[in-house]
Amino acid sequence: MDIMENERENEKNNLDTNRRVLDMSLDTNRTLLNDTVLNIEKIKTQNIVTPRIFKEETLDENDTESVLSNIKEKQKINNKYLLKKLISKGSFGKVYRVNNLETNEDLVAKIEKCKPYNKVETLAHEAKILHILKDCKNVSKVIWYGTDEKNNFLVMNNLGKSLNIYIKKYKKFSLKNIGLIVLKLIDIFESIHNKGIIHRDIKPENILLQNNDINLIDFGLSKSYLKSKKHYPYNDKKSFVGTTRYASLNVHKNIAYSRRDDLESLFYVMIYLYFGKLPWQGLNIEDKDTQKTVICKIKEKIKLLDIWQDVPNEYQLFYNNIINLKFEEKPNYTFLKSLIEINFKENKITYDINSIFKKN
């Protein structure tokens, strides 16, 4: 009993030390990049760089919102799916829990505005991507896609709650639980990558837990990396895509997204789950372009493995393998999984997804 208490105390002390290092890193990076922010703002005020202005005929935000305001709980879509509860909403539209009135199945529905109320429609694209992935396990499945005169609807299976909900509850994840999640996600990545698809928006919100199983959702930004059955060519003039917090350094540098970038985003998720925050969080920068530039600078300067001081050797090898992947290179999924499995074996951790969060 004393040994177990000592182990728990050592683990707590190690985590406290790492968090102090992370806090120091946050302060240091803010100081280092203060000049960067000032320089960017100076450029803007001097109009050295003049942004392009597009003139477009768009509807008022109140008009576009009024379209979706017609969609309410207890409403039926396709005379078959009953909207039960609003899960989330944003510029993309709304997500509801729905009930299949014929089977009583618990599902989810994404709803977005049609053109001209919405400049960019994504649900038809997502439905096509999910059709390509229909044989892949642990990803969303299309139940029904349809439209009316104002809205597009995508009904899918309900795959559980996001990891963000669990991070709010547990504050931190143990290495065991992170390892269990990563092992499952690597399987999912390999499955979708083998279908020619890259996700392009890996983040905790899109990683779901249900019945002790890990699932991946939200393929609205996903695309094929293949062109005429070959990997599309290298391009360093692409627009930024994904979520700034978890985007790879290559994506920040406008390099075309490839399989390696899904994995680098996954490593950032791992750090977030372990500490509850990332070194580039909490920057008080309102302008999104400036924020992306500053975060890119931090990701260039920072040594992630110095922050995660007690990271096992296997996780260091995991990270080094990912960041050294070439643009078109196929990740060695088996090798990456073996690193986690070696760590489990050395620490006498049983690979049992059913044990996730039981002893966090």
C-alpha positions in Angstrom: 0.0 0.0 0.0 2.9 2.4 0.9 4.6 1.6 -2.5 1.4 2.5 -4.4 1.0 5.7 -2.4 4.7 6.6 -3.2 4.1 5.9 -6.9 1.0 8.1 -7.0 2.9 10.9 -5.1 5.8 10.7 -7.6 3.4 10.8 -10.5 1.8 13.9 -9.0 5.1 15.6 -8.4 6.3 14.9 -12.0 3.0 16.3 -13.4 3.3 19.4 -11.1 6.9 20.0 -12.3 5.9 19.6 -16.0 3.0 22.1 -15.6 5.4 24.6 -13.9 7.7 24.2 -16.9 4.8 24.7 -19.3 3.7 27.8 -17.4 7.2 29.2 -17.6 7.3 28.4 -21.3 4.0 30.2 -21.9 5.4 33.4 -20.2 8.7 33.1 -22.1 7.0 32.7 -25.5 4.8 35.7 -24.9 7.9 37.8 -24.2 9.8 36.4 -27.1 7.0 37.0 -29.6 5.9 40.5 -28.3 8.1 42.1 -31.0 6.6 39.8 -33.6 3.1 41.0 -32.8 4.2 44.7 -32.7 5.9 44.3 -36.0 2.8 42.8 -37.6 0.6 45.5 -36.2 3.0 48.2 -37.4 3.0 46.7 -40.9 -0.8 46.8 -40.9 -1.0 50.5 -39.8 1.6 51.5 -42.3 -0.4 49.7 -45.1 2.8 48.1 -46.3 0.7 45.0 -46.9 -2.7 45.8 -48.3 -5.3 43.0 -48.0 -7.4 42.2 -51.0 -11.0 43.3 -50.6 -13.7 41.2 -52.3 -17.0 42.8 -53.1 -19.7 40.2 -52.8 -23.4 40.4 -52.5 -24.2 38.8 -49.2 -27.3 38.6 -47.1 -27.3 40.3 -43.7 -26.3 38.0 -40.8 -29.7 38.4 -39.3 -31.3 37.1 -42.5 -29.0 34.1 -42.6 -29.5 33.3 -39.0 -33.3 33.6 -39.4 -33.1 30.8 -41.9 -31.7 28.4 -39.3 -33.9 29.9 -36.6 -36.8 28.2 -38.4 -35.2 24.9 -37.3 -36.2 24.2 -33.7 -36.3 21.3 -31.2 -39.3 18.9 -31.6 -39.4 19.6 -35.3 -39.3 16.8 -37.8 -37.1 16.5 -40.8 -37.8 14.3 -43.8 -41.0 13.4 -41.7 -38.8 10.8 -40.0 -36.2 12.4 -37.7 -37.3 14.3 -34.6 -34.9 17.1 -33.4 -34.5 16.5 -29.7 -31.6 18.7 -28.4 -29.3 21.3 -29.8 -25.7 20.1 -29.2 -23.7 22.9 -30.8 -23.9 25.7 -33.3 -21.6 28.1 -35.1 -21.0 29.8 -38.4 -21.3 26.3 -40.1 -24.8 25.8 -38.8 -26.2 23.6 -36.0 -25.9 20.1 -34.7 -28.8 18.3 -33.0 -29.4 15.0 -31.4 -32.3 13.4 -33.3 -34.5 10.4 -32.9 -35.4 8.1 -35.7 -39.2 7.8 -35.3 -39.3 4.5 -37.1 -36.5 2.7 -35.2 -36.2 4.9 -32.1 -32.5 5.1 -32.8 -30.5 8.0 -31.2 -28.7 9.9 -34.0 -27.2 13.3 -34.8 -28.1 15.8 -37.5 -26.0 18.6 -39.0 -28.0 21.4 -40.5 -26.6 24.3 -42.7 -28.1 27.0 -44.7 -28.4 26.6 -48.5 -27.2 29.1 -51.0 -27.8 32.1 -51.3 -28.1 32.2 -47.5 -24.7 30.4 -47.1 -21.6 31.2 -49.3 -20.0 27.8 -48.7 -21.9 24.5 -48.4 -20.0 21.6 -46.8 -22.6 18.9 -45.9 -22.8 17.5 -49.4 -19.0 17.3 -49.5 -18.9 15.6 -46.1 -21.6 13.1 -47.2 -19.4 12.2 -50.2 -16.3 11.7 -48.1 -18.2 9.5 -45.6 -19.5 7.4 -48.6 -15.9 6.8 -49.5 -15.2 5.8 -45.9 -18.4 3.7 -45.5 -16.4 0.5 -44.8 -14.1 2.2 -42.2 -14.8 1.5 -38.5 -15.2 4.2 -35.8 -16.1 7.0 -38.2 -19.4 8.7 -38.9 -21.9 6.9 -41.1 -24.4 8.7 -43.3 -28.0 7.7 -42.4 -29.7 10.3 -44.6 -28.8 13.4 -46.6 -31.3 15.9 -48.0 -32.3 19.5 -48.6 -35.3 21.8 -48.6 -35.6 25.3 -50.0 -33.5 26.8 -47.2 -31.4 24.1 -45.5 -29.2 21.1 -46.0 -29.4 18.1 -43.6 -27.0 15.4 -42.8 -28.2 12.7 -40.4 -25.5 10.4 -39.0 -24.9 7.8 -36.2 -24.3 9.1 -32.7 -20.7 8.3 -31.7 -20.7 9.6 -28.2 -19.1 12.5 -26.3 -16.0 14.5 -27.3 -12.7 14.3 -25.3 -13.2 18.0 -24.4 -16.0 17.0 -22.2 -13.8 14.5 -20.4 -10.9 17.0 -20.1 -13.3 19.4 -18.3 -14.3 16.6 -15.9 -10.9 15.0 -15.2 -8.6 18.1 -15.9 -5.8 15.8 -17.1 -5.4 12.4 -18.8 -3.0 9.8 -17.6 -0.3 8.4 -20.0 -2.2 5.1 -20.0 -5.4 6.7 -21.2 -3.6 8.9 -23.8 -1.8 5.7 -25.0 -5.2 3.9 -25.3 -6.7 6.7 -27.3 -3.7 7.1 -29.6 -3.5 3.4 -30.4 -7.2 3.5 -31.5 -6.7 6.7 -33.5 -3.7 5.3 -35.4 -5.9 2.4 -36.5 -8.5 4.9 -37.7 -5.9 7.1 -39.4 -4.5 4.1 -41.3 -8.0 3.1 -42.3 -9.0 6.4 -43.7 -5.6 7.2 -45.2 -5.7 3.8 -47.0 -8.9 5.1 -48.6 -7.1 8.1 -49.9 -8.6 10.5 -47.4 -6.9 12.9 -44.9 -9.0 14.4 -42.1 -7.4 17.9 -41.9 -9.0 18.9 -38.6 -7.8 16.6 -35.8 -8.7 18.1 -32.4 -10.3 16.8 -29.1 -13.8 18.1 -30.2 -13.7 15.6 -33.1 -12.5 12.6 -31.1 -15.4 10.9 -29.4 -15.7 8.2 -26.7 -18.7 5.8 -26.6 -18.9 2.5 -24.8 -15.2 2.7 -24.1 -14.4 3.0 -27.9 -12.8 5.9 -29.7 -14.4 7.4 -32.8 -13.5 10.2 -35.2 -16.1 12.7 -36.6 -16.4 15.9 -38.6 -15.1 15.2 -42.1 -16.2 18.6 -43.5 -12.6 19.7 -44.2 -11.4 16.3 -45.3 -10.3 15.6 -48.9 -8.4 13.1 -51.0 -4.6 13.4 -51.2 -4.7 11.3 -54.4 -4.8 12.6 -58.0 -5.1 10.0 -60.7 -4.3 7.4 -58.1 -1.0 9.1 -57.2 -0.2 11.4 -54.3 -0.9 15.0 -55.3 2.2 17.2 -55.8 4.0 19.3 -53.2 2.7 22.8 -53.0 3.8 25.6 -50.6 1.2 28.2 -51.6 -1.9 26.6 -50.1 -4.4 28.4 -47.8 -4.4 27.5 -44.2 -6.9 24.8 -43.3 -7.9 23.3 -39.9 -7.8 24.6 -36.3 -4.9 26.9 -35.4 -4.3 25.4 -32.0 -3.7 21.9 -33.4 -2.5 22.6 -37.0 0.9 21.3 -38.0 3.8 23.6 -38.6 3.8 22.7 -42.3 0.2 23.8 -42.6 1.0 27.1 -40.9 3.7 27.5 -43.6 1.0 27.1 -46.4 2.4 23.6 -47.4 -0.3 21.3 -48.8 -1.8 19.0 -46.2 -0.7 15.3 -46.3 -0.9 12.3 -44.0 1.9 13.4 -41.8 -0.1 16.5 -40.7 -2.9 14.4 -39.2 -0.3 12.7 -37.0 1.4 15.9 -36.0 -2.0 17.4 -34.9 -2.5 14.2 -33.0 0.7 14.8 -31.0 -0.5 18.3 -30.1 -3.7 16.7 -28.9 -1.7 14.3 -26.7 0.1 17.2 -25.1 -3.1 19.0 -24.6 -4.7 16.0 -22.9 -1.7 15.5 -20.6 -1.4 19.1 -19.4 -4.9 20.5 -20.1 -3.4 23.3 -22.3 -0.8 24.0 -25.0 2.1 26.5 -24.9 0.4 28.7 -27.4 -2.9 29.0 -25.7 -4.1 32.1 -23.9 -2.6 34.7 -26.3 -4.6 37.9 -26.1 -4.7 38.5 -29.9 -8.0 39.3 -31.5 -6.9 39.4 -35.1 -7.0 35.8 -36.4 -4.3 36.3 -39.0 -2.0 37.8 -36.4 -2.8 35.0 -34.0 -1.9 32.3 -36.7 1.4 34.1 -37.4 2.3 34.3 -33.7 1.3 30.7 -33.0 3.4 29.6 -36.0 6.4 31.4 -34.5 5.9 29.7 -31.1 5.7 26.3 -32.8 8.9 27.0 -34.7 10.8 28.1 -31.5 9.5 25.7 -28.9 11.0 22.3 -28.2 7.9 20.3 -27.2 10.0 17.5 -25.7 11.7 20.0 -23.3 8.2 20.9 -22.0 7.1 17.3 -21.6 10.2 16.5 -19.5 9.1 13.1 -18.2 7.8 11.9 -21.5 8.8 8.2 -22.0 11.5 7.5 -24.6 8.9 5.7 -26.8 6.8 8.9 -27.0 10.0 10.9 -28.0 10.6 8.4 -30.8 6.9 8.7 -31.8 7.3 12.5 -32.1 10.6 12.4 -33.9 9.2 9.9 -36.4 6.2 12.1 -37.2 8.0 15.3 -37.7 10.6 13.7 -40.0 8.1 12.3 -42.4 8.4 13.5 -46.0 5.4 15.1 -47.8 4.3 12.0 -49.7 5.7 9.5 -47.3 3.3 6.9 -45.9 3.5 6.8 -42.1 4.6 3.5 -40.5 1.4 3.0 -38.5 2.6 -0.4 -37.2 5.9 1.2 -35.9 4.0 4.1 -34.2 1.7 1.6 -32.5 4.5 -0.6 -31.4 6.1 2.3 -29.5 3.0 2.8 -27.4 2.8 -1.0 -26.9 6.4 -1.2 -25.8 5.7 1.6 -23.2 2.7 -0.4 -22.0 4.7 -3.5 -21.6 7.5 -1.8 -19.8 5.1 -0.2 -17.4 2.9 -3.4 -17.1 -0.1 -1.7 -18.6 -2.7 -4.0 -20.0 -4.1 -2.9 -23.4 -7.8 -2.8 -22.5 -9.8 0.0 -24.0 -12.6 -0.9 -21.6 -10.4 0.4 -18.7 -10.2 3.9 -20.1 -10.9 6.6 -17.4 -11.5 4.0 -14.7 -8.3 4.9 -12.9 -7.4 8.3 -14.4 
